[in-house]
Amino acid sequence: MSGQISILCFGDSNTRGTRPDDSNTRYERSDRWTGQLQVMLGSDYYVIEEGLGGRTTDLEHPRTEKLGRNGIDYFKPCLESHSPIDIVIIMLGTNDFKNVYNRTTNEVANVLKRYVSFTKENYPSTRIILVAPAPIVATEPVEFYDKESEKKSNELAASLEQLCIEEQIDYFDAATVVNVGEDGIHWDLASEKKFANSIASIVRNT
């Protein structure tokens, strides 16, 4: 991979490419935003997909069989594993708003600040792009998310935008181009391409 600009895409099921009509399946690599980003940027770039369904910012999953969902515990060795990383794209927060966690918007934003601080301190040459996830649309019957979850997820973008201003890093609001599908969480197919195109524009704007 010598000479290529490496991009680590770190997120949850919407980085993994989970389909809104069946949470047990994912879009094909060529349809996922990470795969489309690779094609858009070309061979001068190396896009690394690190998406995991259920991943939180720093919380353990209540179901013991769902191991490794604590994002920050995996993020640190992940950066080391793929080092050197030229650009890291972080898009997390949706799963933190599940009922079981009872988390506030400020709590989520503060943990994401820890991601930024860790990256800056340990990998100062790595460019950070922090993405506010598209807000949840609470659907019936409610299983994991409710209207309070939806409200909090809608408030997160403003907090993350302010964080990016303070930290002088790149920011993008996924809601400006993304539509969630029928489950109210995962993106429709058209959104994968729209999001990839937006991220490609940010990456090229150095």
Buried (B, 14 or more C-beta within 10 A) or exposed (E): EEEBBBBBBBBBBBBBBBBBEEEEEBBEEEBBBBBBBBEBBEEEBBBBBBBBBBBBBBBBBEEEEEEEBBBBEBBBEBBEEBEEBBBBBBBBBBBBBBEEBEBBBEBBBBBBBEBBEBBBEEBEEBBBBBBBBBBBBBBEEEEBBBEEBBBBBBBBBEBBBEBBEEBEBBBBBBBEBBBBBEBBBBBBBEBBBBBBBBBBEBBEEE
